[in-house]
Amino acid sequence: MGSQLYMYITLVCMSGVLNLYLCLYAFSKRHKYTNIANYFIFYTAALSIYSFASGMSLISTTLEQIKLWNFILYLGMPLSAPLGLLFVMSYLGVKLTVKRSMLILLIPFITILMVATNSWHHLHYRVFELDPNLGAPYVYQEIGIWYTVHGMYTFASLFIALLLLIFHWKETAKAYRPQLIALMFGQLIPMVTAFLYLTGFTPAGIDPVAMILWISSLLYLLSISTSSLFTIMPIAKDKIFNSINDGVIVLDESFRLIEYNQASKAMLPHLNNSLFGKNFVEIWTDHTGGTLPFKLGADVGDIQELKLKLDDGERIYQVRTTPLEQARNRKGLLLVFTDITEIKRLQEKLEQQAYYDELTQIYNRRAFLQQCEQDFLAAKETVYPFTVMLLDIDHFKRVNDTYGHQVGDQVIMHVVNVCQRQLQEGSCFARYGGEEFVIALNGYNETEGEVLGNRLRTSVEKAPLITPEGNIPVTLSIGVAEVKDWTEETLHQLLHKADTALYAAKQEGRNRVKVFGVGAEVRSSH
């Protein structure tokens, strides 16, 4: 055995030892690392099998021994490049499913099967025998069709992995670029060596790829120890950018579109790269049919809301505009669209429950007191007339006892509907409790309130509730009170006066309007 062969064996074994060490090291620390360590373990395991089997074939003395170790070599070598590609894809944040991973490894598994059965079909090696001039362990071989397929696939795996790493160079922080360099050379070195081997620039009868894998292994080892490979890795900008749930649109200083993420397409489905460089106001008009509902440039930093009609219904977005400093002192604008539709719907639902009566959908007592207090203070400042009316459905208990609570609810809804047709838009009308209602009349004096009260009472009296059990007559008793002394009187005192007038209306026979007069006097009309 010549000194040159000893050198080959030494280099191959060095590659095997280093890759085995990397495999075992990553396996022992796998619980501390990210998921990419799992791909790295299988990747270095395949390289170890490849390297050690190459070394054993170099010390073989018969063709049968060489074929045996060649088969073992092929248990690792076809898988190494695709596993390296999977490792790089995982490192760069590419989503890998089991199905996608198995598809990438399909050709290597077929190659292993083809080598194992080559003596039957000769599709991988047409000729595989000892070199007639050099003898063992040198081999003379003529490649078959599948060997070409396997070679092209291996080269493509290495090349794609290298391209992926190169494309992410600019998006990787300087602190993590040593990792990227190590991975680039890990793909480049075997790819160049394999190319030289296939073109006949390496020693005949010897596979040189396994001899140089130790260089890649040293780079990986250096990256693990110095730049926290597996523990901390750079995540590509586009991966982060497109994983954000908010729509993000980047404009230049002239408000031209220069970037957008995938979430933006949910809001503006027609966004595409052909629109880069076009003014965003024009893009918005073209794709929504309306003007831009928020300002660009002015009031930067404001948070605004907009509504958009999309295929799945109307959506509500919160829009934030932020100045953006670009390279070379150029300025731009960042638009962030946050979908707040569900939050708004929840707010509306909670507001509905808190401020609106569940049966009638008009204000409840709480909401009325809040709104009426504001109106009361506003009228006090301007010294405008302010009147309230309390309305009560006559003999409502009798309706419930006779027809049941379901019909009682229908009576309440009927009264609300009749009254709403007589009230002006914006009137503060509320269910005050049970069968009692309240109306605040800003700008009305007690006489105008009495007129309106009689109109409501008459409308209800003339419109009985029609039910399958028959027509149910409904009447109202109403108490009216106006603020007489703005310096002393409060809203609660005014409501108490209206309640006193209502009580008087009931005492005098119901179905009438009573007005609280000066002092304790009460006048009535029916």
Rosetta blueprint (number, residue, H / E / L):
1 M L
2 G L
3 S H
4 Q H
5 L H
6 Y H
7 M H
8 Y H
9 I H
10 T H
11 L H
12 V H
13 C H
14 M H
15 S H
16 G H
17 V H
18 L H
19 N H
20 L H
21 Y H
22 L H
23 C H
24 L H
25 Y H
26 A H
27 F H
28 S H
29 K L
30 R H
31 H H
32 K H
33 Y L
34 T L
35 N L
36 I H
37 A H
38 N H
39 Y H
40 F H
41 I H
42 F H
43 Y H
44 T H
45 A H
46 A H
47 L H
48 S H
49 I H
50 Y H
51 S H
52 F H
53 A H
54 S H
55 G H
56 M H
57 S H
58 L H
59 I L
60 S L
61 T L
62 T L
63 L H
64 E H
65 Q H
66 I H
67 K H
68 L H
69 W H
70 N H
71 F H
72 I H
73 L H
74 Y L
75 L L
76 G L
77 M H
78 P H
79 L H
80 S H
81 A H
82 P H
83 L H
84 G H
85 L H
86 L H
87 F H
88 V H
89 M H
90 S H
91 Y H
92 L L
93 G L
94 V L
95 K L
96 L L
97 T L
98 V H
99 K H
100 R H
101 S H
102 M H
103 L H
104 I H
105 L L
106 L H
107 I H
108 P H
109 F H
110 I H
111 T H
112 I H
113 L H
114 M H
115 V H
116 A H
117 T L
118 N H
119 S H
120 W H
121 H H
122 H L
123 L L
124 H L
125 Y E
126 R E
127 V E
128 F E
129 E E
130 L E
131 D L
132 P L
133 N L
134 L L
135 G L
136 A L
137 P L
138 Y L
139 V E
140 Y E
141 Q E
142 E E
143 I E
144 G L
145 I H
146 W H
147 Y H
148 T H
149 V H
150 H H
151 G H
152 M H
153 Y H
154 T H
155 F H
156 A H
157 S H
158 L H
159 F H
160 I H
161 A H
162 L H
163 L H
164 L H
165 L H
166 I H
167 F H
168 H L
169 W L
170 K L
171 E L
172 T L
173 A L
174 K H
175 A H
176 Y H
177 R H
178 P H
179 Q H
180 L H
181 I H
182 A H
183 L H
184 M H
185 F H
186 G H
187 Q H
188 L H
189 I H
190 P H
191 M H
192 V H
193 T H
194 A H
195 F H
196 L H
197 Y H
198 L H
199 T L
200 G L
201 F L
202 T L
203 P L
204 A L
205 G L
206 I L
207 D L
208 P L
209 V H
210 A H
211 M H
212 I H
213 L H
214 W H
215 I H
216 S H
217 S H
218 L H
219 L H
220 Y H
221 L H
222 L H
223 S H
224 I H
225 S H
226 T H
227 S L
228 S L
229 L L
230 F L
231 T L
232 I L
233 M L
234 P L
235 I L
236 A L
237 K H
238 D H
239 K H
240 I H
241 F H
242 N H
243 S H
244 I L
245 N L
246 D L
247 G E
248 V E
249 I E
250 V E
251 L E
252 D E
253 E L
254 S L
255 F L
256 R E
257 L E
258 I E
259 E E
260 Y E
261 N L
262 Q H
263 A H
264 S H
265 K H
266 A H
267 M H
268 L L
269 P L
270 H L
271 L L
272 N L
273 N H
274 S H
275 L H
276 F L
277 G L
278 K L
279 N E
280 F H
281 V H
282 E H
283 I H
284 W H
285 T H
286 D H
287 H H
288 T H
289 G L
290 G L
291 T L
292 L L
293 P L
294 F L
295 K L
296 L L
297 G L
298 A L
299 D L
300 V L
301 G L
302 D L
303 I E
304 Q E
305 E E
306 L E
307 K E
308 L E
309 K E
310 L E
311 D L
312 D L
313 G E
314 E E
315 R E
316 I E
317 Y E
318 Q E
319 V E
320 R E
321 T E
322 T E
323 P E
324 L E
325 E E
326 Q L
327 A H
328 R H
329 N H
330 R L
331 K E
332 G E
333 L E
334 L E
335 L E
336 V E
337 F E
338 T E
339 D E
340 I L
341 T H
342 E H
343 I H
344 K H
345 R H
346 L H
347 Q H
348 E H
349 K H
350 L H
351 E H
352 Q H
353 Q H
354 A H
355 Y H
356 Y E
357 D L
358 E L
359 L L
360 T L
361 Q L
362 I L
363 Y E
364 N L
365 R H
366 R H
367 A H
368 F H
369 L H
370 Q H
371 Q H
372 C H
373 E H
374 Q H
375 D H
376 F H
377 L H
378 A H
379 A H
380 K H
381 E H
382 T H
383 V L
384 Y L
385 P L
386 F E
387 T E
388 V E
389 M E
390 L E
391 L E
392 D E
393 I E
394 D L
395 H L
396 F H
397 K H
398 R H
399 V H
400 N H
401 D H
402 T H
403 Y H
404 G L
405 H H
406 Q H
407 V H
408 G H
409 D H
410 Q H
411 V H
412 I H
413 M H
414 H H
415 V H
416 V H
417 N H
418 V H
419 C H
420 Q H
421 R H
422 Q H
423 L L
424 Q L
425 E L
426 G L
427 S L
428 C E
429 F E
430 A E
431 R E
432 Y E
433 G E
434 G L
435 E L
436 E E
437 F E
438 V E
439 I E
440 A E
441 L E
442 N E
443 G L
444 Y L
445 N L
446 E H
447 T H
448 E H
449 G H
450 E H
451 V H
452 L H
453 G H
454 N H
455 R H
456 L H
457 R H
458 T H
459 S H
460 V H
461 E H
462 K L
463 A L
464 P L
465 L E
466 I E
467 T E
468 P L
469 E L
470 G E
471 N E
472 I E
473 P L
474 V L
475 T L
476 L E
477 S E
478 I E
479 G E
480 V E
481 A E
482 E E
483 V L
484 K L
485 D L
486 W L
487 T L
488 E L
489 E L
490 T L
491 L H
492 H H
493 Q H
494 L H
495 L H
496 H H
497 K H
498 A H
499 D H
500 T H
501 A H
502 L H
503 Y H
504 A H
505 A H
506 K H
507 Q H
508 E L
509 G L
510 R L
511 N L
512 R L
513 V E
514 K E
515 V E
516 F E
517 G L
518 V L
519 G L
520 A L
521 E L
522 V E
523 R E
524 S E
525 S E
526 H L
